[in-house]
Amino acid sequence: MPEGTPPASDRDAQSPGAYHPPSDGRERGRREGYGPPPEGRERGPGAPRDGYGPPPEGRDQRGPRGEGFGGPPPEGRERGPGAPREGYGPPPEGRDQRGPRGEGFGGPPPEGRERGPGAPRDGYGPPPAGREQRDPRPPHPAPAARGDDAQRASIRAAGEPGARPDALHERGPERGPRGDQPPPRRGDGPPPFRFVLADADHKVLLGGGQFRVGDMLPESARATARPIIVKDKTVAYVYSDGAPTPTAQEQKYIDALYNSLWWGIAAAAILATLLGVLLSRGLSRSLSGLTQAVKGMHKGELRQQVEVKGKDEVAALATAFNEMSEQLAQSHEELNASHATIMQQAEQLRELSIRDALTQLYNRRHFDEQANTLFNQAVRHKRPLALVICDIDHFKKINDTYSHATGDVVLRHVGAILRKHMRLSDLVARYGGEEFVMAFPETPGPQAAALCDKLRTLIESYPWHEVHPDLKVTMSMGVYADIAAGSAETMLQKADALLYRAKESGRNRVCFT
């Protein structure tokens, strides 16, 4: 036996199959080429795969494994009954001639075995009891009762090497196992998942084992098909039937994927929590200084400084806060200074509006306002009130004799004497020219007259000679202390009448009621 040739038992195991019995009046001769031809047809030596008719033009007859038949051997070679695949020469030593499927021919069968039409792989003996001899390779189905040569030719063309995959899809409703045949259902479980793709005209592009390529999608499938829209234009439709049913191994993979996903989510959540806690603590420490500074500003301490650490957003915020605090403090200080100046000027304006510029006493308008207030309080609380009006004696003569400048000096000195000896609750004002008025709250008439007499004496004894050697100044006064007069103005009129009485009585005296 040549080297590398397997023993007969191995060859028998490798032989794919033997012979099918005829069905529907037709001998199965697709590859083996045995049996009589169908009625009206004759099998020639160069028959094609179905074993009938002459071989194609330019081709010699070869068997399914390449064994040549029906032609002369090449020059110098002789074809024997046990020829190898090219069909020439004797078979290897110790081996008998076998057919392409392992059927033995060209020699007698082994002792005690008889070769029959349904022989097993070694080609001898009947098939096992209860079993039918079949070719292990699934044959293409025979044309169904149509009997036309074009149908059989299409089936043969679909089985030829290099034929288009679509050839099996074009064979009609009886599709072969390699055609577009729906996958079988898995026992009593859910139906298999099918995915169908059709174009915009509902013509099937991908049948998914349910429709043939080029068929029109049924109306029932169109109702549930989902469109594929590209740039506001429907370019295709997708139809699915059933639900994906994973196998046990696939389910394990899915479970492992889910477990990995959940563990990953849990780990990510824990890591995010830890990072959040760490970052929040650092951020809290950074923001605590800003919080304290803001509270200090709320209390009025506008100049606040926060420590700047790093170059992150919190550091930028602290820098901006320090600049803002400094600017705000400077602006507040300038505003306070401006406010103080304004208040001072306002007070000065108020004083100028209520005081006499020469004597620095209150003027008549302010005295009238305050006198009315004092009178109302005295009437409400039934308390005493005395109003006084006084006049410098012969003041016109002083102006004419010693000049108006000397008269102004006299007025200033008289105003100073009156202001110096008044109580804080008393009110004194220059009423006009050389006249002065005074108000003594909580003071009855006799006490007010005694105080006025004291003031008259101080004015008379003042060293006027320092102003001018011949200068003498005296003052006459009228005091009225009856709030029954009805108003402060009426009381002043009564006091003015008493002043004229004092002047008529010789001047330099006090008259009161």
C-alpha positions as MATLAB code, in Angstrom:
seq = 'MPEGTPPASDRDAQSPGAYHPPSDGRERGRREGYGPPPEGRERGPGAPRDGYGPPPEGRDQRGPRGEGFGGPPPEGRERGPGAPREGYGPPPEGRDQRGPRGEGFGGPPPEGRERGPGAPRDGYGPPPAGREQRDPRPPHPAPAARGDDAQRASIRAAGEPGARPDALHERGPERGPRGDQPPPRRGDGPPPFRFVLADADHKVLLGGGQFRVGDMLPESARATARPIIVKDKTVAYVYSDGAPTPTAQEQKYIDALYNSLWWGIAAAAILATLLGVLLSRGLSRSLSGLTQAVKGMHKGELRQQVEVKGKDEVAALATAFNEMSEQLAQSHEELNASHATIMQQAEQLRELSIRDALTQLYNRRHFDEQANTLFNQAVRHKRPLALVICDIDHFKKINDTYSHATGDVVLRHVGAILRKHMRLSDLVARYGGEEFVMAFPETPGPQAAALCDKLRTLIESYPWHEVHPDLKVTMSMGVYADIAAGSAETMLQKADALLYRAKESGRNRVCFT';
ca = [
       0.000    0.000    0.000;
       1.492    3.439   -0.917;
       2.639    5.679    1.913;
      -0.004    8.104    3.147;
      -2.930    6.037    1.901;
      -5.456    5.471    4.735;
      -6.637    1.919    5.426;
      -9.877    0.639    4.018;
     -11.731    1.142    7.306;
     -10.726    4.802    7.424;
     -11.686    5.256    3.803;
     -15.023    3.710    4.540;
     -15.544    6.080    7.446;
     -14.564    9.031    5.287;
     -16.849    7.981    2.401;
     -19.794   10.417    2.636;
     -22.606    8.103    1.511;
     -24.017    5.814   -1.114;
     -27.158    5.462   -3.093;
     -30.759    6.725   -2.785;
     -33.540    4.582   -4.122;
     -35.573    6.130   -6.948;
     -38.607    8.247   -6.134;
     -41.552    9.379   -8.324;
     -40.282    7.285  -11.237;
     -36.911    9.009  -11.365;
     -33.547    7.379  -10.580;
     -31.314    9.526   -8.305;
     -28.285   10.044  -10.425;
     -27.129   13.535   -9.448;
     -23.632   12.469   -8.474;
     -23.477    8.670   -8.578;
     -24.856    8.247  -12.124;
     -26.554    4.867  -11.598;
     -29.944    3.487  -12.658;
     -31.947    3.813  -15.818;
     -32.706    7.305  -17.162;
     -36.197    8.845  -16.988;
     -38.628    7.864  -19.675;
     -37.742    9.364  -23.038;
     -34.169   10.272  -22.006;
     -30.936    8.385  -22.462;
     -27.842    8.725  -20.339;
     -24.674    9.292  -22.233;
     -21.105    8.755  -21.137;
     -20.556   12.500  -20.720;
     -23.788   13.222  -18.875;
     -23.967   16.266  -16.507;
     -24.593   16.038  -12.777;
     -27.979   14.471  -13.114;
     -26.340   11.750  -15.201;
     -28.262   12.245  -18.465;
     -27.401   13.817  -21.775;
     -24.061   14.630  -23.357;
     -21.414   16.704  -21.542;
     -21.099   20.424  -22.199;
     -19.176   21.421  -25.297;
     -15.430   21.362  -24.813;
     -15.566   19.382  -21.575;
     -14.980   15.646  -21.130;
     -17.022   13.699  -18.695;
     -15.627   13.732  -15.186;
     -17.026   12.192  -12.089;
     -17.933   14.116   -8.947;
     -14.418   13.576   -7.623;
     -12.711   14.384  -10.901;
     -12.482   10.815  -12.325;
     -12.503   11.027  -16.093;
     -14.873    8.997  -18.243;
     -15.828    8.931  -21.901;
     -12.518   10.005  -23.455;
      -9.218    8.512  -24.507;
      -6.352    8.629  -21.972;
      -3.415   10.957  -22.542;
      -0.548    9.688  -24.645;
       1.485    7.053  -22.828;
      -1.072    6.448  -20.192;
      -3.678    3.713  -19.974;
      -6.822    3.976  -18.002;
      -7.464    0.987  -15.831;
     -10.413   -0.053  -13.739;
      -8.695    1.163  -10.603;
      -7.498    4.451  -12.039;
      -6.823    7.353   -9.635;
      -8.726   10.633   -9.746;
      -7.619   11.528  -13.225;
      -9.017    8.200  -14.342;
      -5.857    6.525  -15.750;
      -3.526    3.814  -14.563;
      -4.014    0.924  -12.187;
      -5.140    1.467   -8.612;
      -2.609    1.491   -5.781;
      -1.388   -1.898   -4.635;
      -3.761   -3.646   -2.267;
      -6.650   -1.374   -3.023;
      -9.620   -2.179   -5.197;
     -11.388    0.342   -7.325;
     -14.027    2.318   -5.466;
     -16.475    4.860   -6.677;
     -16.660    8.504   -5.641;
     -18.920    7.742   -2.704;
     -17.103    4.632   -1.638;
     -19.145    2.214   -3.779;
     -16.996   -0.679   -4.783;
     -16.790   -1.667   -8.428;
     -14.116   -3.077  -10.737;
     -13.515   -6.179   -8.560;
     -15.300   -8.928   -6.648;
     -16.753   -8.154   -3.244;
     -15.079   -9.522   -0.136;
     -15.733  -13.121    0.776;
     -19.220  -13.655    2.223;
     -20.429  -10.207    1.193;
     -22.549   -9.385   -1.765;
     -22.785   -5.957   -3.240;
     -26.297   -4.691   -3.405;
     -27.935   -1.454   -4.557;
     -28.342   -0.252   -0.987;
     -24.862   -1.197    0.142;
     -23.251    0.616    3.114;
     -20.179    2.818    2.805;
     -17.897    0.008    1.662;
     -20.435   -0.752   -1.056;
     -21.432   -4.283    0.033;
     -24.360   -5.770    1.858;
     -27.818   -4.474    2.605;
     -28.361   -1.417    4.858;
     -28.963   -1.948    8.596;
     -32.450   -3.120    9.578;
     -34.982   -0.316    9.824;
     -32.731    2.241    8.178;
     -32.792    3.553    4.657;
     -29.623    4.214    2.755;
     -29.274    8.006    2.261;
     -26.657   10.301    0.966;
     -25.126   12.264    3.910;
     -25.079   15.373    1.776;
     -28.626   16.761    1.478;
     -29.599   16.646   -2.204;
     -31.317   19.468   -4.008;
     -35.012   18.672   -4.367;
     -36.244   17.519   -7.719;
     -38.448   19.882   -9.720;
     -42.011   19.632   -8.464;
     -44.246   18.113  -11.148;
     -43.552   20.903  -13.581;
     -41.351   18.662  -15.717;
     -39.796   21.442  -17.804;
     -36.091   21.453  -18.622;
     -35.649   25.121  -17.634;
     -36.603   24.372  -14.012;
     -34.145   21.477  -13.796;
     -31.438   23.541  -15.445;
     -31.937   26.301  -12.822;
     -31.589   23.762  -10.022;
     -28.397   22.395  -11.542;
     -27.034   25.905  -12.027;
     -27.762   26.702   -8.345;
     -25.667   23.721   -7.283;
     -22.729   24.508   -9.571;
     -19.553   25.916   -7.929;
     -19.400   29.706   -8.217;
     -23.117   30.020   -8.809;
     -24.845   33.130   -7.388;
     -26.237   32.767   -3.839;
     -29.466   34.243   -5.125;
     -29.979   31.231   -7.383;
     -31.320   29.234   -4.487;
     -33.688   32.068   -3.580;
     -35.166   32.055   -7.092;
     -36.212   28.434   -7.070;
     -39.775   28.911   -5.926;
     -41.625   27.954   -2.771;
     -39.718   24.641   -2.378;
     -36.341   26.099   -1.287;
     -33.333   23.937   -0.504;
     -31.632   23.816    2.873;
     -29.113   26.398    1.734;
     -31.846   28.720    0.457;
     -33.820   31.392    2.282;
     -35.598   28.898    4.530;
     -36.959   30.056    7.937;
     -35.019   28.650   10.888;
     -36.858   25.993   12.887;
     -38.549   26.889   16.122;
     -36.818   25.952   19.326;
     -39.194   23.427   20.799;
     -42.203   25.016   22.450;
     -40.417   28.319   23.159;
     -41.102   31.697   21.569;
     -40.858   32.060   17.756;
     -37.431   32.950   16.347;
     -36.564   36.593   15.796;
     -36.662   37.662   12.171;
     -35.374   40.952   10.793;
     -36.614   42.086    7.380;
     -35.277   45.083    5.433;
     -37.199   46.570    2.510;
     -36.606   49.566    0.278;
     -38.811   52.626   -0.035;
     -41.168   50.708   -2.369;
     -41.566   47.864    0.179;
     -39.438   45.519   -1.928;
     -37.552   43.033    0.250;
     -33.782   43.572    0.410;
     -33.068   41.254    3.338;
     -35.650   38.516    3.867;
     -34.478   37.249    7.245;
     -35.562   33.691    6.325;
     -39.178   34.777    5.932;
     -39.370   36.504    2.535;
     -37.486   36.126   -0.701;
     -35.281   38.914   -2.009;
     -37.262   41.030   -4.432;
     -40.695   40.069   -3.052;
     -43.093   42.794   -2.032;
     -43.634   43.176    1.681;
     -47.186   42.063    2.652;
     -49.713   44.604    3.827;
     -49.732   43.097    7.324;
     -45.981   43.628    7.606;
     -46.156   47.128    6.126;
     -48.569   48.214    8.861;
     -45.980   47.509   11.580;
     -42.821   48.321    9.593;
     -40.816   51.287   10.844;
     -39.403   53.737    8.297;
     -35.733   54.707    8.031;
     -35.631   58.450    7.335;
     -32.560   60.227    5.995;
     -32.751   63.973    5.418;
     -36.558   63.989    5.772;
     -36.906   61.244    3.169;
     -37.925   57.619    3.748;
     -35.223   55.417    2.204;
     -36.122   52.003    3.670;
     -38.436   50.100    6.015;
     -37.563   47.730    8.837;
     -39.874   44.921    9.914;
     -39.207   42.553   12.791;
     -41.091   39.488   13.903;
     -40.714   37.547   17.132;
     -38.295   38.265   19.914;
     -34.587   37.436   20.242;
     -34.217   34.225   22.238;
     -30.630   33.767   23.382;
     -29.108   30.349   23.876;
     -27.846   29.152   27.230;
     -24.302   30.241   26.398;
     -25.522   33.606   25.143;
     -27.619   34.030   28.268;
     -24.514   33.393   30.359;
     -22.682   36.074   28.424;
     -25.596   38.476   28.890;
     -25.774   37.742   32.620;
     -22.030   38.252   32.930;
     -22.344   41.531   31.038;
     -25.178   42.694   33.306;
     -23.220   41.729   36.416;
     -20.151   43.529   35.167;
     -22.254   46.565   34.340;
     -23.886   46.666   37.778;
     -20.570   46.147   39.560;
     -19.069   48.885   37.434;
     -21.942   51.229   38.279;
     -21.599   50.418   41.979;
     -17.848   50.979   41.902;
     -18.296   54.229   39.997;
     -20.920   55.403   42.505;
     -18.657   54.590   45.456;
     -15.696   56.302   43.806;
     -17.816   59.334   42.942;
     -19.051   59.511   46.542;
     -15.522   59.372   47.940;
     -14.298   61.988   45.484;
     -17.308   64.147   46.296;
     -16.603   63.946   50.032;
     -12.925   64.799   49.568;
     -13.631   67.646   47.176;
     -16.438   68.986   49.350;
     -14.168   69.084   52.390;
     -11.474   70.914   50.516;
     -13.987   73.292   49.013;
     -15.626   73.817   52.413;
     -12.288   74.774   53.956;
     -11.629   77.157   51.100;
     -15.058   78.745   51.336;
     -15.115   79.051   55.139;
     -12.768   82.054   54.965;
     -15.035   83.721   52.430;
     -18.034   83.042   54.636;
     -16.428   84.646   57.673;
     -15.357   87.649   55.606;
     -18.883   88.143   54.279;
     -20.273   87.997   57.816;
     -17.746   90.637   58.886;
     -18.837   92.894   56.035;
     -22.439   92.409   57.110;
     -21.505   93.731   60.547;
     -20.007   96.880   59.012;
     -16.339   95.911   58.763;
     -15.997   96.418   55.061;
     -12.232   95.973   54.777;
     -11.820   92.177   54.775;
      -8.976   90.037   53.379;
      -9.179   86.319   52.559;
      -6.128   84.071   52.194;
      -5.571   82.998   48.579;
      -4.338   79.415   48.031;
      -3.604   77.892   44.638;
      -4.845   79.009   41.257;
      -8.229   77.321   41.039;
     -11.664   78.895   40.854;
     -11.859   79.349   44.629;
      -8.531   81.216   44.595;
      -9.799   83.443   41.784;
     -12.964   84.081   43.798;
     -10.924   84.981   46.905;
      -8.755   87.399   44.890;
     -11.794   89.093   43.419;
     -13.396   89.294   46.873;
     -10.297   90.965   48.366;
     -10.244   93.553   45.584;
     -13.953   94.193   45.965;
     -13.636   94.528   49.751;
     -10.804   97.057   49.450;
     -12.653   99.128   46.876;
     -15.855   98.993   48.884;
     -14.067  100.077   52.072;
     -12.415  103.013   50.300;
     -15.697  104.046   48.730;
     -17.443  103.810   52.102;
     -14.783  105.949   53.785;
     -15.035  108.559   51.060;
     -18.808  108.476   51.332;
     -18.676  108.947   55.098;
     -16.313  111.890   54.734;
     -18.548  113.421   52.110;
     -21.596  112.834   54.290;
     -19.916  114.504   57.266;
     -19.028  117.485   55.102;
     -22.559  117.714   53.835;
     -24.009  117.498   57.329;
     -21.614  120.173   58.538;
     -22.511  122.429   55.679;
     -26.180  121.752   56.260;
     -25.785  122.675   59.911;
     -23.962  125.801   58.934;
     -26.676  126.706   56.498;
     -29.283  126.071   59.148;
     -27.424  128.234   61.654;
     -27.095  130.981   59.093;
     -30.781  130.796   58.447;
     -31.789  131.066   62.107;
     -29.057  133.313   63.556;
     -28.214  136.947   63.293;
     -24.912  137.513   61.547;
     -23.866  140.495   63.718;
     -24.712  139.337   67.243;
     -24.750  135.497   66.622;
     -28.092  135.404   68.404;
     -31.182  133.761   66.935;
     -33.114  135.875   64.485;
     -36.729  136.926   64.711;
     -38.125  134.112   62.513;
     -36.593  131.386   64.645;
     -37.739  133.108   67.843;
     -41.315  133.300   66.605;
     -41.326  129.553   65.789;
     -39.832  128.554   69.137;
     -41.998  131.010   71.123;
     -45.162  129.449   69.691;
     -43.889  125.964   70.615;
     -43.063  127.074   74.183;
     -46.452  128.777   74.566;
     -48.329  125.640   73.425;
     -46.378  123.474   75.849;
     -47.051  125.907   78.714;
     -50.753  125.979   77.964;
     -50.952  122.168   77.605;
     -49.078  121.492   80.820;
     -50.313  124.661   82.598;
     -46.807  125.800   83.276;
     -45.602  129.432   83.592;
     -43.996  131.273   80.690;
     -42.527  134.821   80.543;
     -41.728  136.773   77.394;
     -39.420  139.842   77.467;
     -38.761  142.569   74.931;
     -35.946  145.100   75.516;
     -34.394  148.065   73.675;
     -31.039  149.956   73.933;
     -31.624  153.511   75.130;
     -30.691  156.296   72.698;
     -29.112  153.876   70.243;
     -29.762  156.254   67.326;
     -27.788  158.909   69.139;
     -24.864  156.437   69.623;
     -24.805  155.753   65.885;
     -24.989  159.465   65.088;
     -22.412  160.474   67.697;
     -19.901  157.606   67.614;
     -20.576  156.154   64.133;
     -22.418  153.048   63.001;
     -19.317  150.922   63.549;
     -19.459  151.812   67.229;
     -23.145  150.989   67.193;
     -22.375  147.544   65.759;
     -19.806  146.960   68.493;
     -22.408  147.919   71.095;
     -24.889  145.468   69.588;
     -22.344  142.622   69.620;
     -21.380  143.255   73.249;
     -25.007  143.475   74.390;
     -25.816  140.214   72.554;
     -22.823  138.502   74.192;
     -23.913  139.654   77.681;
     -27.447  138.375   77.127;
     -26.313  134.990   75.672;
     -23.749  134.472   78.443;
     -26.230  134.850   81.283;
     -29.085  132.782   79.794;
     -30.059  129.291   80.897;
     -29.992  126.411   78.369;
     -33.775  126.326   78.395;
     -34.037  130.091   77.809;
     -34.260  131.666   74.369;
     -32.766  135.021   73.309;
     -32.815  136.632   69.845;
     -32.205  139.913   68.071;
     -35.639  141.088   67.086;
     -34.568  143.906   64.817;
     -32.320  147.025   64.985;
     -31.503  147.645   68.663;
     -34.400  145.471   69.996;
     -33.883  142.066   71.659;
     -36.448  139.458   72.821;
     -36.219  136.701   75.441;
     -38.377  133.753   76.516;
     -38.171  132.195   79.991;
     -40.081  128.876   80.184;
     -41.057  127.533   83.607;
     -40.504  131.064   85.019;
     -43.181  133.173   86.699;
     -43.360  136.985   86.142;
     -41.526  138.209   89.333;
     -38.574  135.878   88.771;
     -38.361  136.888   85.113;
     -38.413  140.594   86.149;
     -35.602  140.000   88.650;
     -33.470  138.236   85.992;
     -34.091  141.082   83.550;
     -33.093  143.664   86.168;
     -29.840  141.761   86.683;
     -29.151  141.800   82.958;
     -29.932  145.571   82.848;
     -27.364  146.171   85.585;
     -24.677  144.091   83.789;
     -25.173  146.083   80.606;
     -25.004  149.406   82.415;
     -21.822  148.446   84.308;
     -19.999  147.051   81.271;
     -16.734  148.942   80.560;
     -17.937  150.843   77.540;
     -15.159  153.313   77.807;
     -12.951  150.655   76.249;
     -15.024  151.036   73.133;
     -15.129  154.856   73.408;
     -14.160  157.080   76.412;
     -17.443  158.927   76.431;
     -19.677  155.953   75.581;
     -22.458  154.902   77.987;
     -25.074  152.251   77.242;
     -28.298  151.443   79.147;
     -31.354  149.238   78.332;
     -35.108  149.337   79.089;
     -37.215  146.106   79.343;
     -40.861  145.026   79.421;
     -41.838  141.602   80.925;
     -45.206  139.819   80.410;
     -45.920  136.407   82.026;
     -49.682  135.745   81.637;
     -50.405  132.862   79.272;
     -54.080  133.817   79.364;
     -53.266  136.272   76.568;
     -54.028  133.458   74.104;
     -50.853  133.341   72.017;
     -47.159  134.083   72.041;
     -47.657  136.949   69.632;
     -50.199  138.596   71.962;
     -47.848  138.200   74.895;
     -45.073  139.952   72.882;
     -47.462  142.805   72.121;
     -48.211  143.140   75.845;
     -44.493  143.090   76.643;
     -43.838  145.773   74.001;
     -46.432  148.012   75.652;
     -44.625  147.587   78.978;
     -41.346  148.513   77.247;
     -42.808  151.857   76.107;
     -43.990  152.469   79.642;
     -40.422  151.894   80.892;
     -39.065  154.383   78.357;
     -41.694  156.935   79.325;
     -40.774  156.416   82.951;
     -37.152  157.495   82.390;
     -35.490  154.534   80.580;
     -32.901  152.113   82.077;
     -35.611  150.193   83.975;
     -37.812  147.017   83.891;
     -41.618  147.076   83.816;
     -43.734  143.892   84.333;
     -47.230  142.760   85.293;
];
